[in-house]
Amino acid sequence: MRLYIPETMPNQTYPGDIKPGYYETNEVVKLMRDNAHNPKAIQFIADMLEE
């Protein structure tokens, strides 16, 4: 699995300060663990995985 997070508009950030780029499976797991207490970041990751 590979997750792609697109670039943001200038002066915008993603929830949990998630950076744009490609994420391999273990990196996605790390993002989820790092943001376990940030519902907006977890929802964002889930939405990106769904696309």
Secondary structure, 3 states (H helix, E strand, C coil): CEEEECCCCCCCCCHHHCCCEEEEHHHHHHHHHHCCCCHHHHHHHHHHHHC
